[in-house]
Amino acid sequence: MKKKGELIAVRPEKVIEARFALTSRQNDILDMLFTQIEDDHNVEYSIDINKYKMLYNIKDKNNIYGDLKKAVKSFEGKGFLIVDKEKNEEIYYPWFSKIHYKNKEGTILLRIDGELKNMFLEVKKRIYYHIKYTLNFSCIYSKRFYYYLKSYEDTGWRIDNLDALRDKLQCPKSYKKYSDFRRFALEPAHEEINNNSDIRFKYEEVKTGNKVTALKFSIRSSKCEEAYKVVSKEIIIASAKDPEIIEVQNIFSIDITPLEVRRLLDVSNGDIELIKEKYKISNSQGKINNIVGWVIEAIKKDYVPQVKQEVFNDYPQREYDFEDLEKKLLGW
């Protein structure tokens, strides 16, 4: 997707969540591919290296074609696996069904399977970002953290069990020790993402006893919001007279943008009544700083309204150990 001269990648959430391990250059190739994917019948894409090499912040760009060609070759015969735990099913997708190297032209043609493309287009949530950020991350974990945390930018936070996170990021066994994971993966990614991208994140260590067992992430847009603004403006123009957009905006007591409405519709599968239902629950929650993020979270986790119970006796009501509930949610 190209907006006013800028290359913006649309990285499907299912691909982010899938268990795959890619090198830095392999991820560059995918980002170049994702910038071109549109809702059309095309399944073959041309990667023109001369078009992308100017985005790299390096002095010597003569070897970029050779480096990226090696990255594409490493895709040959490889794919990724999506696991559906509820159905107990596994689906394997090869990354490319055809690769054509045009060495004289400095281009590479990539063909993807039609079902794989449909998966890219039909996912509930799409994550927009300038590929100039990811192309220039020097640490592979910066890319993986960025792709992952960017998908939670709308809610602004998340908590991850440490073991599950290491597995998701495809960390080696040598990172089993938290100090090594923090030193070689977390901290380099934290510094690089915060200084060289459109988001910033903080993390808090969650401990069980003296052991770090989870991380709580807080994610927000940084001052570098070019990608968000470009996409947002396009959506505002396209959605100005959309009755569905207006109907959702009228649910809220504050002004929300068409981009925020699109996120709500994506998460709710277009069910406006569901958005209304979850928004009503927010009225009993006290002050909420990010109402759109809260409603999105309410839809994802299926919040239900608290039912006021009649008092039939003088016995005290049941009390909950919320710390214990949180631990159970984290899988402790």
N, C-alpha and C positions, 0 to 999 in steps of 0.2 A: 504494500500500500504506500502510495506516495502523496504527501500533502505539502503543496507549495515548496517543492524542491527538497523536502526532507524525507528520509527513508524511515518509515515506522513499521516495526515488526508486530505481527499479531501472533502471539505464542499461546497455543491452546493450553488450558489448565490441565487437561488430561495428560498431555505430554510432559508437563512439569511434574505431575504427580507420579508418572510412570517411573519404574525403576530402570534407569538407564545411566550408563557412565560414558560420557563423551569428553574428548580432549578439548582444549581451548579452541583450536582451529576447526574442529568438527562442529562446535557450536557456532562458530562464525559462519560456516556454510549454511547451517539451518536458519540462522538469522537472515542471511541474504535471500534464502528461499522464502521465508515467511513474509518478507516485505512485498513479495509479488503475488501472494495468494489472494484471490478475489472470488466472489460468488459467481462463477461462470463455468463454462465447460472445459476450460483449459486444464491440462494435467502435466504439461511439459513447460519447464522454466529454464531460461538462459541466465547463467551466472556470468556476467561480464566483469572480469576482474578489474579492468581499467576503471570501471564505474565505481567500484567499491574501495580501491586501494587508497584513494585520496582521503578516506575517513580514518586511516591508520595514522596515529601520531608517532611515526618513525621516520628517520632521515632517509635510510636506504630502502626504497620500495621496489627495487628491481627483482627481488626474489619472491615477491608475494604470490605470483601465479604458481610458481613451483611449490611453495609451501601449501597453498590451498588445494592444488592438484593432489598432493600427497594426502591431505585430509580427506578429500573426496574418495580417493582410492581405498582409504581405510574403512569406508562405508560399505565397500563391496562385500556382499554376502552377509551383511549385518542388519539387525533391526532392533525392535524393542518390544517389551511385553507389558500388556495391561492386564491386571488381575482384578476380577470381579469377585470379591469375597462373599457377597450375599448369594450369588448364583453358583459359587465354587467353579468359576470358569476362568480360563486364561486365553488371551488373544495375542498372537504374535503378528507384528507388522514389519515387513522389510522397509527400510528407510526409502530406498529408491528401486523402482522396477526397471529402470534403464539409466545408464550413465554414458554420455557421449562427450569425449574430450576433443575440442577443436583447438589444437595447440597453436596453429598459425594465427588464429583470431584472438587467442587469449580468452576463450569462453568455454564454459562447460554446460552442457544441456542435461538437465535432471528431469526424469519423469517419475511421478508418484502414482500410486494406485488410487483409483477413484473412490474407494471406500475410505482410504486413509484421508483423502482430501475432504470428504464429507464429514469425517470425524473432526477435522480441523475447523470446519465451518459451523458445525451443529453444536459444539460445546456451549454450555450455558454462559460461560464467562470468558472474555478475551482480555488479554493484557497488552496494552500498548506501550511501546518504548522506542526511543531512538536507538538504532543499532550502533551509533557512534560511541555509546557508553560501553556496550558489551564487547565490541571489537577491540577496545583498548584496555580492558581489564587484563592485568598480567597474571592474576591468580585464578586458577580454574574454579576455586571455591567462591570467588567473588561472583562469577557468572551463575553458579548454581544457587547461591544464596539470593542473588538478585532476582532470578527467574521465580524463585519460590516466594520470597517476601513481597515481590511486586504484585503477586496474585492476591495478597491480603491487604493491599493498600486501602481498599474501600472500607474495610472494617477497622483497620488501624492497629490491630494487635492479634497475637495468637500465642498459645502455649504449646510447646513441643516436648514430649518425652525425649530425653537425651539419646537413648539407645536407638529409638525410632528415627530421630533426626540424622544421626550418623549413618544409619542404613540408607535413608532416603537420599542423602548427599553422596552416597557411594564412597565413604571414607574407608581407608585401609584399616586392617586390624590393629596396626600400630597406633591408631588414634583412639583406641579404646580408653586410654587414660585421659581424663578430662583436660588436664593441663596441656597435653600434646594436641588435642583437638582444638583447644582455645588458641594455642600458639601458632599452629600451622594452617588452620582453616578459618576459625571464627574471627580472630583479630585481624588477619590480613583482609578478609572480606569486609569487615566492619569499617576499616580505614579507607579501603578503596571505594566502596559503594558510597560512603558518606561524603567523600571528597570529589568523586568523579561521576556522579549520576544524578538522576532526578528524584531520588528518594533518600531519606535518612532513616536509620534505625538505631534503637537502643536495645539492650538486652539485660535482663535480670536473671541471676542464678537462683533457681528454686532447689532447696536442699531437703533431703530426708536425713535427719541427724546431721552429720558433718559432710555428707556426700552430696555433690551436685547431681540431681537426677532429672532435671528439666530446665528449660530456658523459656522465659517469657519475653516475647519480642513486641516492641512498640514501633510502628512504621508510620511515616508521614511523608508527604511530598516536600521536597527541598525547594530552594529558591529557583533551581533550574527546572522550570515547569513547561519548557517549550513544547514537548510532545503532548502533554495533557491539554495545553491551551489550543494547539492546532486541532487536535481531534475534537475537543469540546466545541470549538467554534463551528466546525463542520457539522456536528450533530445539532447544534442550536439552529443553524440555518435550515437544515433538512427537517427539523422537528417543530418549527415555529407554528405550523398550522395543523399538526397531528393531533386529532381529537383524543387519542389514547394517552398521549403525553400530557395534555391539558387535564384530563380526568384524574390522572395520578397526582399531578401537581395540586389539584384542588383538595385532595385528601389531607394534605399537610397544612398546618397553621403558619408555617414559615415558607419562604420561597426556596424551592429546590430547582436545580438546573436540569435541562433535558438529558444531560449525560448521567446525572444521578438517577433520573427516571428510568433510563435504559438499563442501568445496573439492577434496579429493583425489578423490572420486567424480566430481565434475564434470569435472576435468581428465583423468581416466582413462576417461571414458565408462562408469563403473560397473564397470570391470574390476579386481576385487580382486586377482587374481593378478598383474596388472601392478604394482599398488601394492606387493605383497610383493616382487616382483623388484627394484624400484628401491630399496626399503628395505634389502634385503640388500646392495646395492652400497655403501650408506652405511657399513656396518660396516668397510670397508677404507679409509675416507676420513679417519680421525683425528677430532679434535674438530669437531663441527658445532653451531653455536649455535642455529640454527633448523632443526630436523630436518624439520618439515612443509614449510617453504618449500623446503628442499633437495630433498625427494622430488618436490614439484610441478615444480621446475625439471628434475629428472631425467626425469620423465615427458614434459614438453614437448619436451626436447631429446634424448630417447631415449638416455640414458646407458647404456653397456654395461660389464659387468665387465671388469677388466683380466685378460688371460689370461697366466698364468705360463708363460714359454717356457723350454724346455730349452736348455742351453748346449752347442753342438756344436763350438765352436772357441774359440780365445782372442782372437778379434777383438772389439773393443769394440762394444757395442750402439749402435744409431742414437740420436743425440741430436736433440731437437726444439727449434727456436727458438720458444718460446711467445709471445714478443713479436710475432714475424712472423705466427704463427697468429692472434693476436688482431686484428692489423691486417687480415688477410684476412676475418675474421668481420665486421669493421666496414665492409668494402667499400672499403678503401684500396688 
